[in-house]
């Protein structure tokens, strides 16, 4: 996530670390909520009965899908999305160099006295 913050700092000269990290946390929480609900919906749709000694064939198939195929589909879709992620190591090194250069330029500037300090 810090790579995204650094990229945005060089792109727009704004530090949006709070926005990036809070958006990431919101997405994680939303994913956990939807994922947990989806498991319940799929099990209910398949006829799963909690506490039963045996389950129907549909319920067993749904449980197997929840452990194998469904996560595989999500991981494959994430892999496709990551193909469009352009922040590779070379690009990140350039970004870090730009940020170091900006920090040096800001250090060399003389601080401006505020009205409260002029007294």
Secondary structure, 3 states (H helix, E strand, C coil): CHHHHHHHHHHHCCCCHHHHHHHHHHHHHHHHHHHHHHHHHHHHHHCCCCCCCCCCHHHHHHHHHHHCHHHHHHHHHHHHHHCCCCCCHHHHHHHHHHHHHHHHHHHHCCCCCCHHHHC
